[in-house]
Amino acid sequence: MAAEKTADEIQRDIEQARTSLASAVDQLAERTSPKRIVNDTKQNLIAKAKSPAGMAIIGGTAAALLGLLLFRILRGRSSA
């Protein structure tokens, strides 16, 4: 059979478990913090936008919007 623990050993085990649990809860709170999630997402989007592929997508979207705007302006003038 396992040796029985003394009250001091049990108390020490409880304190170690409490400390470990508090650390785990703090880590979870940090990882799930809304501010941290927003900041991480923002940084990821900025990094993607600055990549060559991101810049191409942004440039293509801007060109398409400009073309659509010009089309609507010119179409409006010709129907008046």
Residue, then its C-alpha position, 0 to 999 in steps of 0.5 A: m500500500a502507499a504510504e500515508k501522507t502527513a497533514d503537512e504533505i497534504q497541505r503542501d500538495i494542495e498549495q502546489a495544485r492551487t499555484s499550478l491552477a492559478s497559473a493555468v487560469d492566468q494563461l487562459a485569461e491572457r490568451t482569450s483576452p478580447k484586447r489581445i485577440v483584436n491586437d493579434t488579428k490587427q497585426n496579422l492583417i497588417a502583415k498580410a496587407k504588406s505582403p506582395a500578395g496582399m498588395a496585389i489584392i489591394g491594388g486590384t480592388a482599388a483599380a476595380l472600384l475606380g473603374l466601377l466609379l468611372f463607369r457609373i459617372l460616364r454612364g450617368r453623363s451619357s443618359a442625361 
